[in-house]
Amino acid sequence: MKNSIYLLMMFLGLALTSCEPMEDLHDEVDDRIEGTPVIGVEEYTLTADDYETWDLQNNYFASLEDAGDSIPKFLSENFPLWGEGSLAQITFDLNAPNTPEDYTVQEEGYEAVGLDRNYFTSTTEIKDFLEMQFPQARLNDYVRLTYRTVAVEVSYELDDDDFDLIEKELEAVYPDPASSAGRYGNFDRREDRDAYWSNEMILEALNVVMQKNFPGIEGQTYEVSYEIYNGNPGVESMKLRYNGTSYVPFGATAYDMSNADFDFVGAELADEYPGPAANAAQYHSFDIRSTSSNYWSEEMILEAINILLMERYPNASEGAQFNVSHRRYNGEGVNSVVLSVVLTDGEYVINEEETISTVMDTEVFAFGDNMWHVPLTLPSGIYQGEFGQRFGNFGNEADAGFYIGRWLEPRFPYAQDGDFISVEYKLFVGSVVTRYASFVYNEEEREWDFIPTVIPYTLQFGYEDTGWVVDNTIVYVLTDSDYEYIESQLIDEYPGPADSAGYYKNFDRRPGNANQWTDEMIVEAMSALLNGKVAPNAEEGQKYLMTFDVYIGRAAVEQIHLIKTDGEWVPVK
């Protein structure tokens, strides 16, 4: 405004005097214009010709970084007179692939959806959590969720290569057992032989195998089976759980009491419980009729199981669990009952805790049709086979949208208008990466419409020092209620100026006036407005260009550029 007034006065002077040659006047005006940068806000949308200047054949930028690096030079060439304090809002096409937002469920997250445990057991529970955590989710939003869930047991059977590995790794510690294992492909379980493998030794051997063959996922459980020899060939198994450093026994070992076991218990407890013990040995069951002279109470049955397990598993470790199946007579018949026990402080007690192992899992979910979906995964080999690609991936997004859309059509013959599907696929962009394609069913066209990820995007640039840089400045124009808010906040400190601002909806900038707002007072007023009303949660480094009405003897408009630094709003230098 001041520049315009100055130039106007020069031309008026020319009309009133003719002593200065017109040529000199033009030179002075040109010098003034050249030395005075334009300040303002420009909005511009790139055209096809603009993209050509960067040799972008697809007419879009591959990333925000590419746009941020290229556009400043474009601005300098096309807006050479714009200077310090200027803003340019440039709209361009950007390839913005569906990048999932990473989120890890915390302990309180499970409780928030009504669970009394810190893990999910179903996809329904996970979707309930996503709906709660992301209530503002929109079509084509993606979340990569990390959560705790029940471990799915993995079965593994040792082969000859595993036994060879055991021999190699443990021959220095257990020469005879390791040599036998490698030679025969089994564990010798005969206690009177030099090649004997105890439970503890087998656990050590299994750790050698598991550490080599599995990645070590904390909480993951395994059912590992292996061949043995105890006079006859046989197979045993051990349940293992990875605890973060090694594989340890997990869960309960099933044990079915045989007739010989009842005989053993009867003999061991003959002196303490003559009638019940003799009855158990004779009928191979526990009589649980409370009126019977042969009555077995729960405490007595637990005592019998302790004696039995101590005999059968003398080297069991603390925490060992057994599900002991045994027969009981209730007066009407004999039933098989399972009693779960755990070795605690040297004796077996009832195991009342649920034996569950959990692992951390990560899965991607996509939002569409007002619900969360698990993306489909393309079958292996489909790229070269059904899609006719040269490699096991797509070369561009357009091909992915076209071929996957056609692949979906026969697989969902009853799709309804608006149905949403997400598909995970492989894309080559310098290297093979995982991408996600979203589709919405168009009932009128009877096809799946691909939602492209090349989208219009607006990036703001600011002119600082001697060039353009990506700028996060938010342009804000004060409203009537803003002046009233400033009045309420500063009325005690500046009674006259605050009252004037609230009443006239502007700032009096006349020097020496009783209601004058100085530059320092303006900063204080804008800080109060930003902190209390406009941007109370603004992050460090956020900028605001505040536009406000002033009175300088007439109505006018001013701006102040602020940045949040160390928690306070200060003028941008």
Protein Blocks (a to p, Z undefined) as FASTA:
>chain_A
ZZmmmmmmmmmmmmmpckbcfklmmmmmmmmmmmmccdddddddddfklmmmnopanopa
fbfklmmmmmmmmmmmmmmmbcehiacddddddddddddddddddfklmmmnopabfbdf
bfklmmmmmmmmmmmbcehiacddddddddddddddddfklmmmmmmmmmmmmmmlmmmm
mmnopacfbfkbfklccfklmmmmmmmmmmmmpgoighiacdddddddehiacddddddd
dehjaccdedjddddddfklmmmmmmmmmmmmmmlmmmmmmnopacfbfkbckbccfklm
mmmmmmmmmmmmmmbcehiacdddddddehjaccddddddddeehiacddfbdcdddddd
ddddddeehiacddddddehklmmmnopablcdfbfklmmmmmmmmmmmmmmmbcehiac
dddddddehiacdddddddddfklopacdddfbdcdddddddehjaccddfbdcddddfk
lmmmmmmmmmmmmmmlmmmmmmnopacfbghiakbccfklmmmmmmmmmmmmmmmmbceh
iacdddddddehiacddddddddeehiacddZZ
